[in-house]
Amino acid sequence: RKEVEQDPGPFNVPEGATVAFNCTYSNSASQSFFWYRQDCRKEPKLLMSVYSSGNEDGRFTAQLNRASQYISLLIRDSKLSDSATYLCVVSPYNFNKFYFGSGTKLNVKP
Amino acid sequence: NAGVTQTPKFRVLKTGQSMTLLCAQDMNHEYMYWYRQDPGMGLRLIHYSVGEGTTAKGEVPDGYNVSRLKKQNFLLGLESAAPSQTSVYFCASIDSYDLPVAFFGQGTRLTVV
């Protein structure tokens, strides 16, 4: 069983739409959670950390559900520049490993 | 501020050849990682290091070796390259124990023919 699973997409949405991604993780002992963004043929970059209480950064909202072991990312008012692959990342308490999901591809169209 | 630098950025190898990928970070990070990324597979951890002189196996270590002789450098070696090792390789290091943000190098595109 994979440590982290994501719907690969692609999600094709018009500009201005709201889109949500989910990610599930298998290890209940996981402690740290993140969303990374990866543009085509580029390295992943941190989008936001995910806190137990949920957190928001502009148009982006991340939530964590420990009981069901899933993480979500909500993007409001999608922009063309949001087109990318979004990677869910999970780490145990000692950060010796970062487990990546296979990514969800988002295409925002005019 | 260079961050994480990988060399080389591109390489073509013949089956059976060997090579070393270098990852260098100037942020004084303790933890460093080597990943490979294949289409539809996400990033898979090859080896990692939690400090100078230490290394450990990740999810897919076979066919690779690593060394961390200096804190700032993490080397990934392929002793006898195989076509199955054709991939994009990313090195990463993390910021701190309190906020473990991973910083990535730009990647090395390796093709084994």
Interface residues (C-beta under 8 A of the other chain):
Chain A: V4 Q6 P8 S32 F34 Y36 R41 K42 E43 P44 K45 L46 S49 L87 V89 S91 F95 N96 K97 F98 Y99 F100 G101 S102 G103
Chain B: Y31 Y33 Y35 G40 M41 G42 L43 R44 L45 Y48 V50 A56 G58 F90 A92 I94 Y97 L99 P100 V101 A102 F104 G105 Q106 G107
